[in-house]
Amino acid sequence: MSKVCDLTGKKALKGNNVSHSNRKTKRRFYPNLQTKRFFIPETGEWITLKVSTSALRTINKIGINEAINRVINNGKL
């Protein structure tokens, strides 16, 4: 399963581990993803999304319906 946020589209970034002797080896920076269930009152259904914690803060602020509408209309949150 991919590590991509369902709402914001955040995904892993590439970078380097840098040792004390300044040797560099490749590594990945993964987003902080949480699997969360949301209740949509209009339809009376629960949906499960894999969202980043920054998307969770946005959902808490504007609501799940507005967040989904922004993703549908703009392609991002």
PyMOL commands that set and color helices and strands:
alter all, ss='L'
color gray80, all
select helices_A, chain A and resi 53-62+64-74
alter helices_A, ss='H'
color red, helices_A
select strands_A, chain A and resi 13-18+24-29+33-40+45-52
alter strands_A, ss='S'
color yellow, strands_A
deselect
rebuild
show_as cartoon
